Each structure stands twice: as structure tokens, then as C-alpha cells.
Amino acid sequence: MSLLSALLHPAARQSFGSILGRTAGVRAMSTVPQHPDKVPLFINGEFVESKSAVWHDVHDPATQEVVTRVPEATSEEMQAAVEAAAAAYPAWHKTSIGARQTVMFKYQHLIRENQERLARMITREQGKTLEDARGDVFRGLQVVEYACGAASMMMGETVENVGPNIDTYSYRQPLGVVGGVTPFNFPAMVPLWMFPLAITCGNTFVLKPSERVPCSTTLLMELATEAGVPKGVVNVIQGKHDAVNFICDAPQIRAVSFVGGERAGMHIHERATANGKRVQSNMAAKNHATILPDALKEQTINQLVGASFGAAGQRCMALSTAVFVGESRKWVPDIVERAAKLSTNAGHEPGADLGPMISPEALRRAEELIASAEQQGATIALDGRGVKVPGYPKGNFLAPTIITGVTPKMRCYEEEIFGPVLVCLEADTLDEAIALINRNPYGNGTALFTRSGAAARKYQAEIDVGQVGINVPIPVPLPFFSFTGSRRSFLGSTHFYGKMGVNFYTQTKTITSMWQEEALPDGVRTSMPILGN
């Protein structure tokens, strides 16, 4: 009996319905779902309870209550997942692109129907506000919708008569089995950046979600099954370092997608590329907002505050750094006043503007970086440390914090804080601001606030950052473009979603063919063939 057969023996299986303790269909559920006591693996179309001896509690960041428990999948279980993906690939690859797109049409419909259920699950395990969680689902849904039209992105090229009776044409073909490792901060969006486009292109997939937010992925798998994704086409393993290394090392996996922290991203890129795999690795960021004095003041302040503190600053595109040019530095007191009015609360509470941070460790690190700024001579203009949230005394809460008088050599500027903290620098001119930002090693995103078209053109041309917003605070491209972070924010061959995403999950095969009515009389030629003459 193979590993896969043994693992999927009836005695080892549990249906997701029984795990959730519900009997109705997916669409009958409109209330907050009951989380399973143990998060299952998803292998060959079945939800499987891991036999691992190592399990980790998943905590509600607002209360520290245990939401569920997640396993570190055993090596046998991980191998079974990749076996399932490899076994499913030949038939899935041969399935017509139209049929694969039809599955995606059904999938996007089911996600849309279950958007509220997914959002509430995200809020429970990740902590972000319900409104923000809905946005998390919706931005992922947009990539699924893009995947519904993948056929037009997979068209090859043809040139006839490159030589006498000779034509050359190319196909875009899937790679085979591919893998993905996703972060805690976007439990729905980032997985949906990966596997829907990958499988619509004809690949099969092995996914390892963050062990801190495993439940949302489990629900996405249930919906994928209902949409008609065949067994083995998508598989989910759970775990930490061993599961990441497995995806980097497994010889069947041809490419790895990663979004997350810098140290993990560099490790995955180095290890997976050493094993001959393609890698796309979105990593850390230090996103700058540049504020010119001619900007619309009220609109700029509102956008800056929202983009800095939304999601408790736990976004790779959060505006964590502001560069005030010239007289705009006088706006800082107004920004402090506006940020102080934001409501820090549990994500499901009405009126919450930002929820808790993901863990006590993340909270302690952010508070340490705030303290280091004070020690290095900066001013804490708004201090969110020690905030008391009624009813949630154990939550990982940090209220909006603003640090002024920051210089580029301070730790709070050099390191990604990944919390609701805005560090403020000053520049006398736009040229000085551009030079400051270009010296920073990260290149994920930036935003300029101005009413000057000339300043905007100068900024977008000279700034060395992959994604630029002009009066747009979080310039995350829609899926018909690609997510194009640069420099130390990205390692890899090509970017996520859009045309670049299709290119990442496919390879080009070029065919040169000759058909003639009669055999050529020229005899044997040993010289290099010359076409085109």
C-alpha cells in the first residue's frame, strides 16, 4: 500500500463537515463558523486528521483563547501530499483550458457567496477588523476572477515560413507540481494569489499556510472541492520549518511561491533555487509616503492615517514611513490628532478601526523598536503602548503610534516594525526626499501626495521602488497587472499574478516543423542549418 493509500484509508479520514460539526451545505452557513478542535490536512481531495505528535495552539489575538490546534505534518503526510499532486497532474494538464476555467468560474461564485463566512473566520484567527477581512477576501477573489480568463494569457506565438516549408510556433505549458508558502497577515488573499492561477494554467499545487491562521485555507479547500477541483490538484500541508523545507526540497515540486518575512524569504529562495526550482519571494518592506506642501491637506492626512494604521500596520504595503517635504512638516500635529481618534478594539467589535497584533511576540518587538527610537533621540508624538481595551485585557493591542525626529540611522527606520507605527522624517526638497528613499534598501511601495503633475512625473521616473502611488496610499495593482515589489523586497524570477504570474507558472515550448510534398534531393548536410535565407 502506498503512503497516499495508507493515509487515505477510511480509518484515517474525517470529513470536514464532521470536523466543523455541521450538517448543512456550505451555502446554508451564514453565521460565524465553529472552528474544528484540530485543523486537518487536505490530501488528494480529503480532509485528513494528522497523526503528528506535535500540535500548536492557534490563539484569538484579541483574547488569547485557543481557536483550534494545528499540526506539524509528518514527513509521510507531506510526501503523500506531493504524491497526490504528482498523480493528479497528467490528467489535469490534459483537461482543456476551457474546462479548467469553468471550475474557476464556479469557485469565484462560491467564494463570493461565502465572503462573510470567510471574513468572520479571518477576524477570529487573525484579529483584523471585519471590514478589513472582507477586503482581504475580495482582493483574493479578484485574482480568481482573473484566472477565469487565463487562456488568453497562455497563447503562444507563431511565425510561418521561417524557412522553406518551415514554421515555428510556441506553446505555454504548465510546469507540473508547484508549491506555495503563505503569511499570517492575509489568510485568504495571498493563497488566492497563488493556487487558482497556478492550477488554471494546468499545474497541481501543494500549499503550506501560516500555522497562525490555518482555518481560512481549510474553508477555501472546501469551496474548491465544491467548485469541482479534482482530487489531488490542490493539497494542503500544515506545519512550520520542516514543512517549508519539504516544499523547497521535494524533487516533484518545480516552483515555489512565497510571501512573508525577509529571513524566511531569503532562506526559501536560497534553498529552493539550489534545488533547481523557480522562486518568487515577496518579503519585507519599508514603504514611504512623500508629502509635498501643495497636497490636498485633509485628503492626504486621512489617506496617510488609514494606510499607516489599518490592519494594525500588519501589511507589506502599509505606509509605515512619512517624509514631509518643506512646509508639510507643520501637518504632523494634525496627523497625531487624527490618529489618536482611531478606535483600537477586537476586530469583530462595531466601530473598530484596527484590531490586535498577531501575537504577544510581535507586540513586544514593536514596543521594543518604539523604545529604541526614544533611546536614539526621536520623539514619541503619539504613544499607543499599554492601551487598555475594555473587555479584552489579554489582547495583543498597540494603538496608533507616531514617532517624529527620526533619522535614517535609527533602528525604527532601518527595520520593518510591522505594527501600527508611523515614523516621520523631513526633507527640504523633493530631490532630497527621493534620494533618501532610494538609499533605503526596500522597494515594495511608495506614495506621493501632491497637486503638481510635474512633481508626480519626476517622482515616478526617479524613485527606485516597484509600485508607486500618486495620491493613492496603497498602490497594490489589480490582477490584470502584477505585484511588482523590487530590490530587497523581492527575490525571484518573476512576480505574482497578472501576466507575470502566468509566466511564472508556465514554461515555453517552441516547435519548428517542416512539411513538404516531396523529399529534398540535397543529401546529407553536416553544417549548421541556416533558416531564413
CORTA-V449694 format. One record per residue. N is the residue number from 1. RES is the residue in three letters. PSI is psi as a letter, one per 40 degrees, with the letter a starting at -180 (999 if undefined). BURIAL is I if it has 24 or more other C-alpha atoms within 12 Angstrom, else O. D_LAST is the distance of its C-alpha to the last C-alpha in whole Angstrom. Layout:
BEGIN
{{N/RES/PSI/BURIAL/D_LAST} {N/RES/PSI/BURIAL/D_LAST}}
END
This chain:
BEGIN
{{1/MET/h/O/59} {2/SER/i/O/56} {3/LEU/d/O/57} {4/LEU/d/I/56} {5/SER/d/O/58} {6/ALA/d/O/61} {7/LEU/d/I/60} {8/LEU/e/I/60} {9/HIS/i/O/63} {10/PRO/d/O/66} {11/ALA/d/O/68} {12/ALA/e/O/66} {13/ARG/i/I/64} {14/GLN/h/I/66} {15/SER/i/I/65} {16/PHE/d/I/64} {17/GLY/d/I/66} {18/SER/d/O/69} {19/ILE/d/I/68} {20/LEU/e/I/69} {21/GLY/f/O/72} {22/ARG/i/O/71} {23/THR/e/O/71} {24/ALA/i/O/69} {25/GLY/i/O/65} {26/VAL/d/I/63} {27/ARG/e/O/64} {28/ALA/e/O/67} {29/MET/h/O/67} {30/SER/e/O/68} {31/THR/i/O/70} {32/VAL/h/O/70} {33/PRO/i/I/68} {34/GLN/h/I/70} {35/HIS/i/I/68} {36/PRO/i/I/69} {37/ASP/d/O/71} {38/LYS/h/I/68} {39/VAL/h/I/64} {40/PRO/i/I/62} {41/LEU/i/I/59} {42/PHE/h/I/56} {43/ILE/h/I/55} {44/ASN/f/I/53} {45/GLY/e/I/54} {46/GLU/i/I/58} {47/PHE/h/I/60} {48/VAL/h/I/62} {49/GLU/h/I/64} {50/SER/i/I/64} {51/LYS/e/I/66} {52/SER/i/I/65} {53/ALA/e/O/68} {54/VAL/h/O/67} {55/TRP/i/I/67} {56/HIS/i/I/67} {57/ASP/i/I/69} {58/VAL/h/I/67} {59/HIS/i/I/70} {60/ASP/h/I/70} {61/PRO/e/I/69} {62/ALA/d/I/72} {63/THR/e/I/75} {64/GLN/e/I/74} {65/GLU/i/O/75} {66/VAL/h/O/73} {67/VAL/d/I/70} {68/THR/a/I/69} {69/ARG/i/I/68} {70/VAL/h/I/64} {71/PRO/i/I/64} {72/GLU/h/I/61} {73/ALA/i/I/60} {74/THR/i/I/60} {75/SER/d/I/57} {76/GLU/d/I/58} {77/GLU/d/I/57} {78/MET/d/I/54} {79/GLN/d/I/53} {80/ALA/d/I/54} {81/ALA/d/I/52} {82/VAL/d/I/49} {83/GLU/d/I/49} {84/ALA/d/I/50} {85/ALA/d/I/46} {86/ALA/d/I/44} {87/ALA/d/I/46} {88/ALA/d/I/45} {89/TYR/d/I/42} {90/PRO/d/O/40} {91/ALA/d/O/42} {92/TRP/d/I/42} {93/HIS/d/I/38} {94/LYS/e/O/38} {95/THR/h/I/40} {96/SER/i/O/38} {97/ILE/d/I/37} {98/GLY/d/O/39} {99/ALA/d/I/42} {100/ARG/d/I/42} {101/GLN/d/I/42} {102/THR/d/I/45} {103/VAL/d/I/47} {104/MET/d/I/46} {105/PHE/d/I/48} {106/LYS/d/I/51} {107/TYR/d/I/51} {108/GLN/d/I/51} {109/HIS/d/I/54} {110/LEU/d/I/56} {111/ILE/d/I/55} {112/ARG/d/I/56} {113/GLU/d/O/59} {114/ASN/f/I/60} {115/GLN/d/I/59} {116/GLU/d/I/63} {117/ARG/d/I/64} {118/LEU/d/I/61} {119/ALA/d/I/62} {120/ARG/d/I/65} {121/MET/d/I/64} {122/ILE/d/I/62} {123/THR/d/I/65} {124/ARG/d/I/67} {125/GLU/d/I/65} {126/GLN/d/I/64} {127/GLY/e/I/66} {128/LYS/i/I/64} {129/THR/i/I/66} {130/LEU/d/I/65} {131/GLU/d/I/64} {132/ASP/d/I/61} {133/ALA/d/I/61} {134/ARG/d/I/60} {135/GLY/d/I/57} {136/ASP/d/I/56} {137/VAL/d/I/55} {138/PHE/d/I/54} {139/ARG/d/I/51} {140/GLY/d/I/50} {141/LEU/d/I/50} {142/GLN/d/I/48} {143/VAL/d/I/45} {144/VAL/d/I/46} {145/GLU/d/I/46} {146/TYR/d/I/42} {147/ALA/d/I/41} {148/CYS/e/I/42} {149/GLY/f/I/39} {150/ALA/d/I/37} {151/ALA/d/I/34} {152/SER/d/O/33} {153/MET/e/I/32} {154/MET/e/I/31} {155/MET/h/O/28} {156/GLY/a/O/24} {157/GLU/i/O/21} {158/THR/h/O/18} {159/VAL/h/O/15} {160/GLU/i/O/14} {161/ASN/f/O/11} {162/VAL/e/O/9} {163/GLY/i/O/7} {164/PRO/h/O/9} {165/ASN/f/O/12} {166/ILE/h/O/12} {167/ASP/i/O/14} {168/THR/h/I/15} {169/TYR/i/O/19} {170/SER/i/O/21} {171/TYR/i/O/25} {172/ARG/h/I/28} {173/GLN/i/I/30} {174/PRO/i/I/34} {175/LEU/d/I/35} {176/GLY/b/I/38} {177/VAL/h/I/41} {178/VAL/i/I/42} {179/GLY/i/I/45} {180/GLY/i/I/47} {181/VAL/h/I/50} {182/THR/i/I/51} {183/PRO/i/I/54} {184/PHE/d/I/58} {185/ASN/e/I/57} {186/PHE/g/I/55} {187/PRO/d/I/56} {188/ALA/d/I/54} {189/MET/d/I/52} {190/VAL/d/I/50} {191/PRO/d/I/50} {192/LEU/e/I/49} {193/TRP/d/I/46} {194/MET/c/I/45} {195/PHE/d/I/45} {196/PRO/d/I/45} {197/LEU/d/I/41} {198/ALA/d/I/40} {199/ILE/d/I/42} {200/THR/d/I/40} {201/CYS/e/I/37} {202/GLY/e/I/38} {203/ASN/i/I/39} {204/THR/i/I/43} {205/PHE/i/I/45} {206/VAL/h/I/48} {207/LEU/h/I/50} {208/LYS/h/I/53} {209/PRO/i/I/55} {210/SER/h/I/57} {211/GLU/e/I/60} {212/ARG/d/I/62} {213/VAL/g/I/61} {214/PRO/e/I/60} {215/CYS/d/I/62} {216/SER/d/I/59} {217/THR/d/I/56} {218/THR/d/I/58} {219/LEU/d/I/59} {220/LEU/d/I/55} {221/MET/d/I/55} {222/GLU/d/I/58} {223/LEU/d/I/56} {224/ALA/d/I/53} {225/THR/d/I/54} {226/GLU/d/I/56} {227/ALA/e/I/52} {228/GLY/e/I/51} {229/VAL/h/I/49} {230/PRO/i/I/49} {231/LYS/h/I/51} {232/GLY/e/I/49} {233/VAL/d/I/47} {234/VAL/h/I/49} {235/ASN/i/I/51} {236/VAL/h/I/53} {237/ILE/i/I/55} {238/GLN/i/I/58} {239/GLY/a/I/59} {240/LYS/b/I/58} {241/HIS/d/O/57} {242/ASP/d/O/56} {243/ALA/d/I/54} {244/VAL/d/I/52} {245/ASN/d/I/51} {246/PHE/d/I/51} {247/ILE/d/I/48} {248/CYS/d/I/46} {249/ASP/d/I/47} {250/ALA/h/I/46} {251/PRO/d/I/43} {252/GLN/d/I/43} {253/ILE/h/I/42} {254/ARG/d/I/39} {255/ALA/i/I/39} {256/VAL/h/I/43} {257/SER/h/I/44} {258/PHE/h/I/47} {259/VAL/h/I/49} {260/GLY/a/I/52} {261/GLY/i/I/53} {262/GLU/d/I/52} {263/ARG/d/O/53} {264/ALA/d/I/52} {265/GLY/d/I/49} {266/MET/d/I/48} {267/HIS/d/O/49} {268/ILE/d/I/47} {269/HIS/d/I/44} {270/GLU/d/I/45} {271/ARG/d/I/46} {272/ALA/d/I/43} {273/THR/d/I/40} {274/ALA/d/O/42} {275/ASN/e/O/42} {276/GLY/e/O/38} {277/LYS/i/I/39} {278/ARG/i/I/37} {279/VAL/h/I/40} {280/GLN/h/I/41} {281/SER/h/I/44} {282/ASN/h/I/46} {283/MET/a/I/49} {284/ALA/i/I/52} {285/ALA/i/I/52} {286/LYS/g/I/54} {287/ASN/h/I/53} {288/HIS/h/I/55} {289/ALA/h/I/56} {290/THR/h/I/56} {291/ILE/h/I/59} {292/LEU/i/I/59} {293/PRO/d/I/62} {294/ASP/e/I/61} {295/ALA/i/I/60} {296/LEU/h/O/62} {297/LYS/d/I/65} {298/GLU/d/O/66} {299/GLN/d/O/63} {300/THR/d/I/61} {301/ILE/d/I/64} {302/ASN/d/I/64} {303/GLN/d/I/61} {304/LEU/d/I/61} {305/VAL/d/I/64} {306/GLY/d/I/62} {307/ALA/d/I/59} {308/SER/d/I/61} {309/PHE/e/I/64} {310/GLY/i/I/62} {311/ALA/f/I/62} {312/ALA/f/I/64} {313/GLY/e/I/61} {314/GLN/f/I/59} {315/ARG/i/I/56} {316/CYS/e/I/53} {317/MET/e/I/53} {318/ALA/i/I/56} {319/LEU/g/I/57} {320/SER/e/I/59} {321/THR/h/I/59} {322/ALA/h/I/60} {323/VAL/h/I/59} {324/PHE/h/I/62} {325/VAL/h/I/61} {326/GLY/b/O/64} {327/GLU/e/O/66} {328/SER/e/I/65} {329/ARG/d/I/67} {330/LYS/e/O/70} {331/TRP/e/I/68} {332/VAL/d/I/69} {333/PRO/d/O/73} {334/ASP/d/O/71} {335/ILE/d/I/69} {336/VAL/d/I/71} {337/GLU/d/O/74} {338/ARG/d/I/71} {339/ALA/d/I/70} {340/ALA/d/I/73} {341/LYS/e/O/74} {342/LEU/i/I/71} {343/SER/h/I/73} {344/THR/h/I/72} {345/ASN/i/I/73} {346/ALA/i/I/72} {347/GLY/d/I/69} {348/HIS/e/I/71} {349/GLU/h/I/73} {350/PRO/h/O/73} {351/GLY/e/O/72} {352/ALA/h/I/71} {353/ASP/d/I/68} {354/LEU/i/I/67} {355/GLY/a/I/68} {356/PRO/i/I/69} {357/MET/i/I/66} {358/ILE/d/I/65} {359/SER/i/I/67} {360/PRO/d/O/70} {361/GLU/d/O/68} {362/ALA/d/I/66} {363/LEU/d/I/69} {364/ARG/d/O/70} {365/ARG/d/I/67} {366/ALA/d/I/67} {367/GLU/d/I/70} {368/GLU/d/O/70} {369/LEU/d/I/67} {370/ILE/d/I/69} {371/ALA/d/I/72} {372/SER/d/I/70} {373/ALA/d/I/69} {374/GLU/d/I/73} {375/GLN/d/O/73} {376/GLN/e/O/71} {377/GLY/e/O/72} {378/ALA/i/I/70} {379/THR/h/I/73} {380/ILE/g/I/73} {381/ALA/d/I/73} {382/LEU/h/I/73} {383/ASP/h/I/74} {384/GLY/e/I/73} {385/ARG/i/I/74} {386/GLY/e/O/77} {387/VAL/h/I/77} {388/LYS/h/O/79} {389/VAL/h/I/78} {390/PRO/h/O/81} {391/GLY/e/O/81} {392/TYR/g/O/78} {393/PRO/e/O/80} {394/LYS/e/I/77} {395/GLY/i/I/74} {396/ASN/g/I/71} {397/PHE/h/I/72} {398/LEU/h/I/71} {399/ALA/i/I/71} {400/PRO/h/I/69} {401/THR/h/I/69} {402/ILE/h/I/68} {403/ILE/h/I/68} {404/THR/i/I/68} {405/GLY/f/I/68} {406/VAL/i/I/65} {407/THR/i/I/63} {408/PRO/e/I/60} {409/LYS/e/O/62} {410/MET/i/I/64} {411/ARG/d/I/63} {412/CYS/d/I/63} {413/TYR/d/I/60} {414/GLU/d/I/58} {415/GLU/i/I/59} {416/GLU/h/I/58} {417/ILE/d/I/61} {418/PHE/f/I/60} {419/GLY/i/I/63} {420/PRO/g/I/65} {421/VAL/h/I/65} {422/LEU/h/I/64} {423/VAL/h/I/63} {424/CYS/h/I/64} {425/LEU/i/I/62} {426/GLU/i/I/63} {427/ALA/i/I/61} {428/ASP/d/O/62} {429/THR/i/O/58} {430/LEU/d/I/55} {431/ASP/d/O/53} {432/GLU/d/O/56} {433/ALA/d/I/55} {434/ILE/d/I/51} {435/ALA/d/O/52} {436/LEU/d/I/54} {437/ILE/d/I/52} {438/ASN/d/I/49} {439/ARG/d/O/51} {440/ASN/h/I/52} {441/PRO/e/I/50} {442/TYR/i/I/49} {443/GLY/f/I/47} {444/ASN/d/I/47} {445/GLY/i/I/49} {446/THR/i/I/51} {447/ALA/h/I/52} {448/LEU/h/I/53} {449/PHE/h/I/56} {450/THR/i/I/56} {451/ARG/e/O/56} {452/SER/h/O/54} {453/GLY/d/O/51} {454/ALA/d/O/50} {455/ALA/d/I/51} {456/ALA/d/I/49} {457/ARG/d/O/46} {458/LYS/d/O/47} {459/TYR/d/I/48} {460/GLN/d/I/45} {461/ALA/d/O/43} {462/GLU/e/O/44} {463/ILE/h/I/46} {464/ASP/g/I/44} {465/VAL/i/I/45} {466/GLY/d/I/43} {467/GLN/h/I/45} {468/VAL/h/I/47} {469/GLY/h/I/49} {470/ILE/h/I/50} {471/ASN/f/I/54} {472/VAL/h/I/53} {473/PRO/d/I/55} {474/ILE/g/I/53} {475/PRO/g/I/49} {476/VAL/h/I/48} {477/PRO/i/I/45} {478/LEU/i/I/45} {479/PRO/e/I/43} {480/PHE/e/I/40} {481/PHE/a/O/39} {482/SER/i/I/40} {483/PHE/h/I/42} {484/THR/f/I/41} {485/GLY/i/I/44} {486/SER/a/I/43} {487/ARG/b/I/44} {488/ARG/e/I/46} {489/SER/e/I/47} {490/PHE/h/I/44} {491/LEU/h/I/42} {492/GLY/a/I/39} {493/SER/d/I/35} {494/THR/i/I/36} {495/HIS/i/I/38} {496/PHE/i/I/41} {497/TYR/a/I/40} {498/GLY/a/I/38} {499/LYS/d/I/34} {500/MET/d/I/35} {501/GLY/d/I/37} {502/VAL/d/I/35} {503/ASN/d/I/32} {504/PHE/d/I/35} {505/TYR/e/I/36} {506/THR/i/I/32} {507/GLN/i/I/29} {508/THR/h/O/26} {509/LYS/h/O/24} {510/THR/h/O/20} {511/ILE/h/O/19} {512/THR/h/O/16} {513/SER/i/O/16} {514/MET/h/O/15} {515/TRP/h/O/17} {516/GLN/i/O/17} {517/GLU/d/O/20} {518/GLU/i/O/20} {519/ALA/i/O/19} {520/LEU/i/O/17} {521/PRO/e/O/18} {522/ASP/e/O/16} {523/GLY/a/O/19} {524/VAL/h/O/19} {525/ARG/h/O/16} {526/THR/e/O/18} {527/SER/i/O/15} {528/MET/h/O/13} {529/PRO/h/O/11} {530/ILE/h/O/7} {531/LEU/i/O/6} {532/GLY/e/O/4} {533/ASN/999/O/0}}
END
